[in-house]
Amino acid sequence: MAFPPQHELHKRRFSRNLGLGLTLAAFVALVFALTVVKVTRGEMTPAKLQGQIPAPAEQPAAPAGTGAAP
């Protein structure tokens, strides 16, 4: 049982879908890479700039003898 030959319209549609899929994959990869770079570099977020999130040095230390890790 042989399949009938594929119509030319389907071939063109497949090439357009493939191009669109590759473009979408490239965009997702770019957004992911930018996110990874931003997180690993420790960029200053607006919350940190406004003092809403204390820096590690500003956090109070645990009292001695409580068994809490520094």
KAWO-V16996 format. One line per field, one symbol per residue. ss: DSSP state (H for helix, E for strand, L for the rest). A space follows every 10 residues. Layout:
ss = ???
This chain:
ss = LLLLLLLHHH HHHHHHHHHH HHHHHHHHHH HHHHHHHHHH HLLLLHHHHL LLLLLHHHLL LLLLLLLLLL
